[in-house]
Amino acid sequence: QTTRQTLVMGNWKLNGNKAMVAKLINDLQAPAAQHPNVAVAVCPPVLFLGQAQALLTDSPIALGAQDADLHSEGAFTGENSAVMYQEFGVHYVLVGHSERRTLHGESDAMVAAKFAAVQQAGLTPVLCIGETLEQFEANETQAVVERQLQEVIAHCGIAAFSKAVIAYEPVWAIGTGKTATPEIAQQVHAAIRTFIAGFDTTVAAKIQILYGGSVKGASAAGLFAMADIDGALVGGAALQAEEFAAIISAG
Ligand code: PEP
């Protein structure tokens, strides 16, 4: 049996300022150091990556970015590339977050191209997948996540998943206060791992599959106790040091 390290990742979204970045990172140093068995990462807005990198020197907390353009450079006004992130010590890059898919019209094909660009820069993509409430109610969850995975597998090959993370985030649970029960989440995580195993059993056994959607300190332990839930991608609660520390402690 492969043992997968628990990974707790904070997605700060469009929040923060210099003072908040300094305080939040400072407040997270001790909880992260006290749980060396849990991998911890934070994804601040791009503008604060340099500040975060400096504050995280010699820290076990890894740095992540929330999105990357599919190009490494060129005439793409307003974008940031994985190659640039590399210079700021970024380790993880979220790709295909539901807010990117819905608010920025990112297609499965575009998400796959971004996944490839992140890997080409030597960074680890965190592929976010998940169904909407309408799809959940229509029992389409498995079909939706398989379609989202299939596009990336077709574009990048299954071997690409040996250096990647998957985040299952039901859209109806993101920022809504509604968390999937550990049992519902486990069912989908197991289905995701089985789907990957259909291509490569070694990759399937190794890949970390995070749950995301209103995770709090109080709900983390129940989720992490599930066989195929290997950590959490955390939005709202990642902005509160105590709450995020409680999630780390549950790992
Ligand atoms: C997210 O944005 O990835 C997320 C899970 O947000 P929240 O924890 O606020 O639901």
Boltz pocket constraint, residues with backbone or C-beta under 6 A from the ligand:
constraints:
  - pocket:
      binder: B
      contacts: [[A, 11], [A, 169], [A, 173], [A, 174], [A, 175], [A, 176], [A, 177], [A, 212], [A, 213], [A, 214], [A, 215], [A, 233], [A, 234], [A, 235], [A, 236], [A, 237]]
      max_distance: 6.0
